[in-house]
Amino acid sequence: MASYKTARLSEDIRRELTDILRDLKDPRIDPMLSIVKVDLSGDQSYCKVYVSSVSGIERARESVKGLTSGAGFIRRELAHRVQMRRSPELKFVADDSIQHSAEIAGKLRELL
């Protein structure tokens, strides 16, 4: 039963983080940044957020630096928006899944 609650809460966190990221003013954060996956620990005290950028993995890594510096603000905003007993500690991880999927789509187009 706890896994259903964790999965639902992870999706709520993902939705709210997407909205929070759009309001951040840090120039290091790519405006085309998207949240790929959110992993919430079982006790809901840690949260890994996988982010990817259309511009590539280097731009995503630069965005992670900006997100890490603003993690306190993001965590506070998340606590105001999502009803949780305590706000999880956020860890941002760069992911290249969007770039990888674009390469696969390009190869498929070449085959057709």
Disulfide bonds with the S-S distance in Angstrom:
none
